[in-house]
Amino acid sequence: MLTSPQEELAMMMWEEDERLRQLQDFNEQSDNALLLSGEEEAKALKALSQQTLSRSSYLPAPSALNRDRDTKGN
């Protein structure tokens, strides 16, 4: 399925927003685990979140998205 560059950019931005939302959820769960279950459980959740939600090399860094948008009008 072919998509326009704008659609591709929108999808990448949505994926990054979703990744950040999930990372925030993991951090909240980790904070709760620290209070309720202890430091070991909290560290395990933090490690899982980093392993699961780390930015993949095929996704551009957020600064690259802004750079492309800034140069479009020139």
A tleap script that builds the chain and sets N, CA, C and O, in Angstrom:
source leaprc.protein.ff14SB
mol = sequence {
  NMET LEU THR SER PRO GLN GLU GLU LEU ALA
  MET MET MET TRP GLU GLU ASP GLU ARG LEU
  ARG GLN LEU GLN ASP PHE ASN GLU GLN SER
  ASP ASN ALA LEU LEU LEU SER GLY GLU GLU
  GLU ALA LYS ALA LEU LYS ALA LEU SER GLN
  GLN THR LEU SER ARG SER SER TYR LEU PRO
  ALA PRO SER ALA LEU ASN ARG ASP ARG ASP
  THR LYS GLY CASN
}
set mol.1.N position { 0.842 -1.175 0.000 }
set mol.1.CA position { 0.000 0.000 0.000 }
set mol.1.C position { 0.888 1.239 0.000 }
set mol.1.O position { 1.720 1.412 0.890 }
set mol.2.N position { 0.712 2.081 -0.980 }
set mol.2.CA position { 1.504 3.296 -1.093 }
set mol.2.C position { 0.828 4.414 -0.305 }
set mol.2.O position { -0.392 4.575 -0.344 }
set mol.3.N position { 1.640 5.175 0.404 }
set mol.3.CA position { 1.111 6.298 1.166 }
set mol.3.C position { 1.902 7.545 0.812 }
set mol.3.O position { 3.016 7.476 0.294 }
set mol.4.N position { 1.304 8.668 1.102 }
set mol.4.CA position { 1.983 9.931 0.824 }
set mol.4.C position { 3.017 10.211 1.905 }
set mol.4.O position { 2.937 9.644 2.995 }
set mol.5.N position { 3.979 11.069 1.624 }
set mol.5.CA position { 4.974 11.426 2.646 }
set mol.5.C position { 4.332 12.013 3.900 }
set mol.5.O position { 4.816 11.783 5.008 }
set mol.6.N position { 3.247 12.770 3.735 }
set mol.6.CA position { 2.562 13.336 4.897 }
set mol.6.C position { 1.946 12.241 5.756 }
set mol.6.O position { 1.986 12.318 6.984 }
set mol.7.N position { 1.377 11.221 5.120 }
set mol.7.CA position { 0.803 10.104 5.865 }
set mol.7.C position { 1.887 9.326 6.602 }
set mol.7.O position { 1.690 8.906 7.742 }
set mol.8.N position { 3.029 9.135 5.947 }
set mol.8.CA position { 4.141 8.433 6.582 }
set mol.8.C position { 4.642 9.205 7.791 }
set mol.8.O position { 4.911 8.617 8.839 }
set mol.9.N position { 4.769 10.518 7.649 }
set mol.9.CA position { 5.213 11.348 8.759 }
set mol.9.C position { 4.201 11.312 9.891 }
set mol.9.O position { 4.579 11.213 11.059 }
set mol.10.N position { 2.924 11.390 9.559 }
set mol.10.CA position { 1.876 11.328 10.581 }
set mol.10.C position { 1.930 9.999 11.326 }
set mol.10.O position { 1.763 9.967 12.545 }
set mol.11.N position { 2.159 8.914 10.612 }
set mol.11.CA position { 2.235 7.592 11.247 }
set mol.11.C position { 3.457 7.498 12.159 }
set mol.11.O position { 3.369 6.953 13.259 }
set mol.12.N position { 4.583 8.022 11.710 }
set mol.12.CA position { 5.786 7.999 12.556 }
set mol.12.C position { 5.571 8.831 13.816 }
set mol.12.O position { 5.986 8.437 14.905 }
set mol.13.N position { 4.925 9.978 13.664 }
set mol.13.CA position { 4.669 10.830 14.825 }
set mol.13.C position { 3.708 10.143 15.790 }
set mol.13.O position { 3.894 10.222 17.004 }
set mol.14.N position { 2.684 9.471 15.267 }
set mol.14.CA position { 1.738 8.754 16.117 }
set mol.14.C position { 2.456 7.616 16.854 }
set mol.14.O position { 2.241 7.417 18.050 }
set mol.15.N position { 3.303 6.875 16.145 }
set mol.15.CA position { 4.034 5.774 16.776 }
set mol.15.C position { 4.920 6.287 17.912 }
set mol.15.O position { 5.014 5.654 18.964 }
set mol.16.N position { 5.563 7.427 17.701 }
set mol.16.CA position { 6.411 7.996 18.745 }
set mol.16.C position { 5.568 8.456 19.931 }
set mol.16.O position { 5.951 8.236 21.080 }
set mol.17.N position { 4.440 9.086 19.670 }
set mol.17.CA position { 3.540 9.496 20.756 }
set mol.17.C position { 3.049 8.289 21.544 }
set mol.17.O position { 2.986 8.328 22.773 }
set mol.18.N position { 2.705 7.227 20.843 }
set mol.18.CA position { 2.234 6.006 21.499 }
set mol.18.C position { 3.351 5.381 22.342 }
set mol.18.O position { 3.103 4.918 23.455 }
set mol.19.N position { 4.565 5.369 21.818 }
set mol.19.CA position { 5.703 4.832 22.565 }
set mol.19.C position { 5.914 5.626 23.848 }
set mol.19.O position { 6.144 5.046 24.910 }
set mol.20.N position { 5.837 6.940 23.753 }
set mol.20.CA position { 6.025 7.784 24.932 }
set mol.20.C position { 4.901 7.595 25.946 }
set mol.20.O position { 5.146 7.613 27.152 }
set mol.21.N position { 3.663 7.413 25.463 }
set mol.21.CA position { 2.537 7.165 26.371 }
set mol.21.C position { 2.740 5.851 27.126 }
set mol.21.O position { 2.527 5.775 28.336 }
set mol.22.N position { 3.153 4.828 26.395 }
set mol.22.CA position { 3.386 3.537 27.032 }
set mol.22.C position { 4.546 3.613 28.018 }
set mol.22.O position { 4.506 2.985 29.076 }
set mol.23.N position { 5.569 4.370 27.679 }
set mol.23.CA position { 6.704 4.546 28.585 }
set mol.23.C position { 6.254 5.231 29.871 }
set mol.23.O position { 6.688 4.858 30.961 }
set mol.24.N position { 5.389 6.228 29.747 }
set mol.24.CA position { 4.856 6.902 30.929 }
set mol.24.C position { 4.037 5.933 31.782 }
set mol.24.O position { 4.131 5.958 33.009 }
set mol.25.N position { 3.237 5.081 31.139 }
set mol.25.CA position { 2.472 4.074 31.875 }
set mol.25.C position { 3.397 3.128 32.636 }
set mol.25.O position { 3.152 2.822 33.803 }
set mol.26.N position { 4.458 2.668 31.978 }
set mol.26.CA position { 5.429 1.798 32.639 }
set mol.26.C position { 6.065 2.501 33.840 }
set mol.26.O position { 6.236 1.899 34.900 }
set mol.27.N position { 6.412 3.765 33.669 }
set mol.27.CA position { 7.027 4.514 34.767 }
set mol.27.C position { 6.079 4.638 35.952 }
set mol.27.O position { 6.506 4.520 37.101 }
set mol.28.N position { 4.797 4.874 35.686 }
set mol.28.CA position { 3.817 4.941 36.763 }
set mol.28.C position { 3.688 3.591 37.464 }
set mol.28.O position { 3.608 3.529 38.691 }
set mol.29.N position { 3.668 2.515 36.686 }
set mol.29.CA position { 3.599 1.178 37.278 }
set mol.29.C position { 4.840 0.884 38.115 }
set mol.29.O position { 4.756 0.265 39.175 }
set mol.30.N position { 5.981 1.332 37.627 }
set mol.30.CA position { 7.221 1.131 38.361 }
set mol.30.C position { 7.203 1.903 39.685 }
set mol.30.O position { 7.638 1.387 40.714 }
set mol.31.N position { 6.701 3.138 39.655 }
set mol.31.CA position { 6.588 3.920 40.884 }
set mol.31.C position { 5.660 3.241 41.883 }
set mol.31.O position { 5.947 3.203 43.079 }
set mol.32.N position { 4.547 2.707 41.389 }
set mol.32.CA position { 3.620 1.985 42.269 }
set mol.32.C position { 4.260 0.723 42.823 }
set mol.32.O position { 4.082 0.395 43.996 }
set mol.33.N position { 4.994 0.025 41.993 }
set mol.33.CA position { 5.664 -1.192 42.444 }
set mol.33.C position { 6.693 -0.873 43.515 }
set mol.33.O position { 6.867 -1.642 44.460 }
set mol.34.N position { 7.377 0.257 43.373 }
set mol.34.CA position { 8.360 0.663 44.371 }
set mol.34.C position { 7.687 0.863 45.723 }
set mol.34.O position { 8.231 0.471 46.755 }
set mol.35.N position { 6.508 1.471 45.720 }
set mol.35.CA position { 5.783 1.714 46.965 }
set mol.35.C position { 5.193 0.436 47.551 }
set mol.35.O position { 5.203 0.243 48.767 }
set mol.36.N position { 4.682 -0.435 46.688 }
set mol.36.CA position { 3.933 -1.591 47.161 }
set mol.36.C position { 4.747 -2.881 47.233 }
set mol.36.O position { 4.547 -3.689 48.140 }
set mol.37.N position { 5.658 -3.078 46.288 }
set mol.37.CA position { 6.339 -4.370 46.190 }
set mol.37.C position { 7.823 -4.307 46.489 }
set mol.37.O position { 8.432 -5.329 46.804 }
set mol.38.N position { 8.405 -3.148 46.396 }
set mol.38.CA position { 9.812 -3.029 46.698 }
set mol.38.C position { 10.649 -2.636 45.498 }
set mol.38.O position { 10.175 -2.576 44.364 }
set mol.39.N position { 11.893 -2.375 45.787 }
set mol.39.CA position { 12.818 -1.850 44.782 }
set mol.39.C position { 13.116 -2.850 43.675 }
set mol.39.O position { 13.265 -2.463 42.516 }
set mol.40.N position { 13.204 -4.116 44.014 }
set mol.40.CA position { 13.531 -5.129 42.999 }
set mol.40.C position { 12.461 -5.212 41.920 }
set mol.40.O position { 12.780 -5.284 40.733 }
set mol.41.N position { 11.204 -5.202 42.322 }
set mol.41.CA position { 10.088 -5.225 41.362 }
set mol.41.C position { 10.094 -3.968 40.489 }
set mol.41.O position { 9.867 -4.046 39.281 }
set mol.42.N position { 10.352 -2.824 41.098 }
set mol.42.CA position { 10.390 -1.564 40.351 }
set mol.42.C position { 11.517 -1.578 39.322 }
set mol.42.O position { 11.326 -1.139 38.188 }
set mol.43.N position { 12.681 -2.074 39.706 }
set mol.43.CA position { 13.809 -2.149 38.772 }
set mol.43.C position { 13.502 -3.094 37.615 }
set mol.43.O position { 13.881 -2.829 36.474 }
set mol.44.N position { 12.818 -4.190 37.907 }
set mol.44.CA position { 12.458 -5.146 36.861 }
set mol.44.C position { 11.505 -4.495 35.851 }
set mol.44.O position { 11.650 -4.695 34.645 }
set mol.45.N position { 10.536 -3.721 36.339 }
set mol.45.CA position { 9.613 -3.034 35.436 }
set mol.45.C position { 10.326 -1.980 34.602 }
set mol.45.O position { 10.045 -1.837 33.412 }
set mol.46.N position { 11.248 -1.240 35.217 }
set mol.46.CA position { 12.008 -0.228 34.462 }
set mol.46.C position { 12.832 -0.900 33.367 }
set mol.46.O position { 12.880 -0.410 32.239 }
set mol.47.N position { 13.476 -2.011 33.693 }
set mol.47.CA position { 14.285 -2.723 32.703 }
set mol.47.C position { 13.410 -3.240 31.561 }
set mol.47.O position { 13.794 -3.163 30.394 }
set mol.48.N position { 12.241 -3.764 31.902 }
set mol.48.CA position { 11.321 -4.259 30.886 }
set mol.48.C position { 10.862 -3.124 29.976 }
set mol.48.O position { 10.783 -3.296 28.759 }
set mol.49.N position { 10.561 -1.976 30.554 }
set mol.49.CA position { 10.107 -0.850 29.736 }
set mol.49.C position { 11.212 -0.370 28.800 }
set mol.49.O position { 10.943 -0.056 27.640 }
set mol.50.N position { 12.439 -0.311 29.282 }
set mol.50.CA position { 13.544 0.120 28.429 }
set mol.50.C position { 13.791 -0.876 27.307 }
set mol.50.O position { 14.064 -0.491 26.170 }
set mol.51.N position { 13.694 -2.150 27.634 }
set mol.51.CA position { 13.917 -3.192 26.632 }
set mol.51.C position { 12.797 -3.188 25.590 }
set mol.51.O position { 13.052 -3.367 24.399 }
set mol.52.N position { 11.571 -2.987 26.037 }
set mol.52.CA position { 10.418 -3.063 25.152 }
set mol.52.C position { 10.214 -1.804 24.335 }
set mol.52.O position { 9.859 -1.873 23.158 }
set mol.53.N position { 10.437 -0.650 24.952 }
set mol.53.CA position { 10.041 0.608 24.329 }
set mol.53.C position { 11.200 1.483 23.890 }
set mol.53.O position { 10.996 2.652 23.562 }
set mol.54.N position { 12.403 0.948 23.875 }
set mol.54.CA position { 13.517 1.772 23.417 }
set mol.54.C position { 13.313 2.102 21.943 }
set mol.54.O position { 12.764 1.303 21.184 }
set mol.55.N position { 13.755 3.268 21.560 }
set mol.55.CA position { 13.555 3.736 20.187 }
set mol.55.C position { 14.321 2.831 19.235 }
set mol.55.O position { 15.512 2.580 19.424 }
set mol.56.N position { 13.640 2.353 18.227 }
set mol.56.CA position { 14.252 1.481 17.233 }
set mol.56.C position { 15.099 2.309 16.277 }
set mol.56.O position { 14.817 3.484 16.040 }
set mol.57.N position { 16.119 1.698 15.741 }
set mol.57.CA position { 17.031 2.421 14.861 }
set mol.57.C position { 16.365 2.855 13.555 }
set mol.57.O position { 16.835 3.791 12.908 }
set mol.58.N position { 15.286 2.194 13.160 }
set mol.58.CA position { 14.628 2.579 11.918 }
set mol.58.C position { 13.725 3.806 12.086 }
set mol.58.O position { 13.270 4.375 11.094 }
set mol.59.N position { 13.463 4.217 13.330 }
set mol.59.CA position { 12.662 5.415 13.551 }
set mol.59.C position { 13.579 6.624 13.680 }
set mol.59.O position { 14.619 6.541 14.334 }
set mol.60.N position { 13.217 7.731 13.075 }
set mol.60.CA position { 14.057 8.924 13.209 }
set mol.60.C position { 13.933 9.515 14.604 }
set mol.60.O position { 12.913 9.351 15.274 }
set mol.61.N position { 14.962 10.188 15.024 }
set mol.61.CA position { 14.906 10.908 16.290 }
set mol.61.C position { 13.911 12.050 16.145 }
set mol.61.O position { 13.742 12.571 15.043 }
set mol.62.N position { 13.247 12.452 17.221 }
set mol.62.CA position { 12.273 13.532 17.114 }
set mol.62.C position { 12.858 14.800 16.493 }
set mol.62.O position { 12.143 15.515 15.792 }
set mol.63.N position { 14.129 15.096 16.727 }
set mol.63.CA position { 14.729 16.294 16.139 }
set mol.63.C position { 14.772 16.196 14.617 }
set mol.63.O position { 14.700 17.220 13.936 }
set mol.64.N position { 14.886 14.999 14.076 }
set mol.64.CA position { 14.882 14.835 12.625 }
set mol.64.C position { 13.506 15.163 12.058 }
set mol.64.O position { 13.409 15.728 10.969 }
set mol.65.N position { 12.446 14.821 12.775 }
set mol.65.CA position { 11.101 15.159 12.321 }
set mol.65.C position { 10.926 16.669 12.274 }
set mol.65.O position { 10.372 17.196 11.309 }
set mol.66.N position { 11.389 17.369 13.295 }
set mol.66.CA position { 11.272 18.818 13.330 }
set mol.66.C position { 12.125 19.476 12.243 }
set mol.66.O position { 11.703 20.455 11.627 }
set mol.67.N position { 13.308 18.945 12.012 }
set mol.67.CA position { 14.185 19.497 10.996 }
set mol.67.C position { 13.534 19.416 9.625 }
set mol.67.O position { 13.580 20.375 8.855 }
set mol.68.N position { 12.926 18.272 9.317 }
set mol.68.CA position { 12.271 18.105 8.011 }
set mol.68.C position { 11.106 19.073 7.860 }
set mol.68.O position { 10.898 19.633 6.784 }
set mol.69.N position { 10.362 19.267 8.911 }
set mol.69.CA position { 9.218 20.164 8.854 }
set mol.69.C position { 9.678 21.600 8.704 }
set mol.69.O position { 9.050 22.365 7.972 }
set mol.70.N position { 10.770 21.999 9.384 }
set mol.70.CA position { 11.268 23.377 9.338 }
set mol.70.C position { 11.799 23.752 7.963 }
set mol.70.O position { 11.701 24.913 7.568 }
set mol.71.N position { 12.357 22.805 7.229 }
set mol.71.CA position { 12.967 23.124 5.935 }
set mol.71.C position { 11.969 23.020 4.790 }
set mol.71.O position { 12.295 23.384 3.660 }
set mol.72.N position { 10.765 22.532 5.055 }
set mol.72.CA position { 9.792 22.316 3.995 }
set mol.72.C position { 9.373 23.626 3.326 }
set mol.72.O position { 9.146 23.648 2.116 }
set mol.73.N position { 9.266 24.712 4.086 }
set mol.73.CA position { 8.807 25.969 3.519 }
set mol.73.C position { 9.878 26.720 2.759 }
set mol.73.O position { 9.567 27.718 2.109 }
set mol.74.N position { 11.130 26.282 2.812 }
set mol.74.CA position { 12.231 27.010 2.144 }
set mol.74.C position { 12.360 26.655 0.713 }
set mol.74.O position { 13.234 27.180 0.022 }
savepdb mol mol.pdb
quit
